[in-house]
């Protein structure tokens, strides 16, 4: 994939929130995890975050305190199974 020099891609994640196992009857999460908050594109991570908030305005109604930005350097994908 050719990188667009005008647009860097970012994923925004948080360690806050809960995820439960599929088909589990437990109400306690047994897996430490991260939540994907969203994806955005811009010249830098701050501008991309501002774009994320514009395009996903519902995020302003959440109670996430800390959101982490990670830049996609490539779109290569590996899939693993347990």
C-alpha positions as CSV (number, residue, x, y, z in Angstrom):
1,X,0.0,0.0,0.0
2,X,1.4,3.4,-1.0
3,X,1.5,5.8,2.0
4,X,-0.4,9.1,1.5
5,X,2.1,11.8,2.7
6,X,-0.8,14.1,3.5
7,X,-2.7,11.6,5.6
8,X,-1.3,9.4,8.3
9,X,-3.7,6.7,9.7
10,X,-4.2,6.2,13.4
11,X,-6.1,3.8,15.6
12,X,-7.3,5.1,19.0
13,X,-7.5,2.7,21.8
14,X,-8.2,2.6,25.6
15,X,-7.6,0.2,28.4
16,X,-10.8,1.3,30.0
17,X,-14.1,-0.6,29.6
18,X,-15.0,-4.3,29.7
19,X,-15.2,-7.2,27.3
20,X,-16.7,-10.5,28.0
21,X,-15.8,-13.9,26.6
22,X,-18.2,-15.2,23.9
23,X,-20.6,-17.8,25.2
24,X,-19.6,-17.1,28.8
25,X,-22.1,-16.9,31.6
26,X,-19.7,-15.1,33.9
27,X,-20.2,-11.4,34.5
28,X,-16.6,-10.9,35.3
29,X,-14.1,-10.4,32.4
30,X,-11.2,-12.9,32.6
31,X,-9.2,-11.3,29.8
32,X,-7.2,-8.1,30.1
33,X,-8.0,-6.2,27.0
34,X,-8.0,-2.9,25.1
35,X,-11.0,-1.3,23.4
36,X,-10.7,0.1,19.9
37,X,-12.3,3.6,20.1
38,X,-12.0,4.5,16.5
39,X,-9.8,5.2,13.4
40,X,-8.9,8.6,11.9
41,X,-6.6,10.1,9.3
42,X,-4.7,13.4,9.2
43,X,-1.2,14.9,9.1
44,X,-0.6,14.2,12.8
45,X,-2.2,12.3,15.7
46,X,-3.7,15.4,17.3
47,X,-5.4,16.5,14.1
48,X,-6.6,13.0,13.5
49,X,-8.1,12.8,17.0
50,X,-9.9,16.1,16.3
51,X,-11.3,14.4,13.1
52,X,-12.3,11.4,15.1
53,X,-14.3,13.5,17.5
54,X,-16.0,15.3,14.6
55,X,-16.8,12.1,12.7
56,X,-17.8,10.1,15.8
57,X,-19.4,12.8,18.0
58,X,-21.0,10.1,20.2
59,X,-17.5,9.7,21.8
60,X,-18.1,13.0,23.6
61,X,-20.8,11.2,25.6
62,X,-18.5,8.4,26.8
63,X,-16.6,8.4,30.0
64,X,-13.2,7.3,28.6
65,X,-10.4,9.2,30.5
66,X,-7.4,8.1,28.5
67,X,-7.3,7.3,24.8
68,X,-4.1,6.2,23.2
69,X,-3.1,7.0,19.6
70,X,-1.1,4.5,17.5
71,X,-0.1,5.2,13.9
72,X,-0.6,2.5,11.3
73,X,2.8,2.2,9.5
74,X,1.5,-0.5,7.1
75,X,-1.6,-2.5,6.5
76,X,-0.1,-5.9,6.7
77,X,-2.3,-8.3,8.6
78,X,-1.6,-11.5,10.4
79,X,-4.5,-13.6,11.8
80,X,-3.8,-16.1,14.6
81,X,-6.1,-18.7,16.2
82,X,-6.0,-20.2,19.7
